[in-house]
Amino acid sequence: MGNMTARILIIDDEPELVRVIRSYLERAGFQTAAAFRGDEALQAFRANQPDLVILDLNLPGMDGLDVAREIRRLGQTPIIMLTARVEETDRLVGLELGADDYVTKPFSPREVVARVRAVLRRARGGAAPPEVIRTAGLEIDVVRHTVRRGDQTLELTPTEFSLLAGLAGQPGRVFNRMQLLELAQGSAFEGYERTIDVHIKNLRAKVEQDPKNPAWILTVFGIGYKFAEE
């Protein structure tokens, strides 16, 4: 699927910001539509059937988080949130609702285009994950549940393996702790999100050359973790 067939819906109450984002996206070959109020957003979503939504959290008429909840109820269309720096709590809630990425204001329009491309690439490639992931000097066999570094087999617990395969399978994607709990358990799990920190610490001890200064399993402060891109 090329960019021309990808439809992007921008939901933001700042007309000039929307105009700039639309201009950059259309120059990159995307089709765009816009809504300027939360209470108009779902009508625009149904009318345009977008491949991705760029959603501001601070909207008149209907809160952006409520818009995100409704979009998630309707399906799995990727969502990129636009947030202000002071909205960390809302950003966390948005990620837990299933948003795929976020961009903090003020931002470069080129960054938005890059994020759109990256999220669409992940969404389109997500249906058939690789059976073997080779990265960071590791060979992660998703079918056999084994991890090797050269001739050495690393002894990981099932939880550690699920976390490593999930993170390494989508390098660069930021996972919050709830998403990592779901990765580790295979479904939504009612547990303490901070237990993920313990599993990550143990996983780094087995995978990283210098666990105290990890090169691959990286902390994203205030959010969660990601696997470094090669």
Secondary structure, DSSP 4 states (H G I P E B T S, - for coil): --GGG-EEEEE-S-HHHHHHHHHHHHHTT-EEEEE-SHHHHHHHHHHH--SEEEEESS-SSS-HHHHHHHHHHH----EEEEEETT-HHHHHHHHHHT--EEEEES--HHHHHHHHHHHHHHHHHTTS--SEEEETTEEEETTTTEEEETTEEE---HHHHHHHHHHHHSTT--EEHHHHHHHHHSS---S-TTHHHHHHHHHHHHH-SSTTS-SSEEEETTTEEEEPP-
